[in-house]
């Protein structure tokens, strides 16, 4: 496809750049945050909004807790230095989550 062979010793990032393919991690993060913003802008009584904020009762099994979707979204927002209330403005939210990774800064001022 791109004429690159393993003997060329080119990094995956360079091959993706040459082919114009977005990093999968960044694409998944952007998709999660787009969905989060869409649900966050819904009415308080929306079934989607209520389901997102639902807390399940009961005991968890022994061991490390499983990573939840909401925890992953929190990590994504922290990595992009954005907050939940920013999702109310759709245009701004789309711009914030579409920034290239080079522009991301964590809350402590360091790049991710």
N, C-alpha and C positions, 0 to 999 in steps of 0.2 A: 504494500500500500504506500508506504513512504520511502521505500528503498533502503531502509535501515536494517542492518544485520547486527547480530550480537557481537560480532568481531569489531564493529565500529566503536564499541565502548561509549555509547551515548546514554545519558541518564533518561529515565522515564519522563521526567519533567520536560526535558528538551524535546523528546519525541512528541509529547502532548502539545507543546508549544508549536512545533512545526506543523502538526496536523490540525491545530485549532480546536483541540478537545479540552474541555474543562475538567479539572481535578474532581474525582468522584466525591471526595469528602466535602469539598466546597459546594458542589451541586446539591448534595443531600442536605447540608446545613441550610442553604438558601430555600429549598423546598419545604423543609420543616418550619422555618420561620415565616414563609409565605402563608402556610396553612394556619399557624398560630395567630398571625395578624388577622386573617380572615375570620377566625372564630372569635377572637378578642373584640372585634368590631361589631359582632352580632348583639342582638338584644339580650339583656340579662336573663330573660326567661326562655331563651332559645335552648332546644334540647342539646345542641352541640356545646354550647357554653356551659350548661349544667353538667354535662358528661365530662368535660375537660376539668372542671373544678371538683369532681366527685372524689370523696375520700372513702375507701373501702374499709369497713370495720372487720375486726377479727384478728386472730393471731397469725403471725408470719412463721414460716418454717425456719428451722435453725440454719444459721449460716449467714453469709453476706447477703444483704437485700439486693434484689434485682434492680437494674437501672431502669427507671421509669422514663416514659416519653417526656414528661414535664421536667424531670431533672436534666435530660439531654438538652431540652430547649433552654433551660436556665443557663447551662454551660455555654451554649451557642451565643446567647445574648451577652453573657459576660465576655466571651472572646471578641465579640464585635463592639463591645462597650455601648450597648443599647439597653433600654429598659422597656418594661411592658407597656407603660403609658404612651410610649412613642408610637405604638401600633394604631392608635386612634386616628392618626393622620396617614391615610393610605399612601399618598404620593411620597411623603417623607419616608415611610416605612420601606417602600419598595426601593428607594434610593439607598437607604442605609444597609439593607440586606444584600443589595446587588454590588456593593463596593468590592473591588478586587482585594485579594488577601493582603497585598502590600500596604493597604490603607487601614487594616485592622489594628487597633490598639486595645490592650486590656486596660482595666480600670487603674492599674498601678503605673500606667504610662509606658509599659514595655510592649513591643510588638510581639505578636503571637508567632 
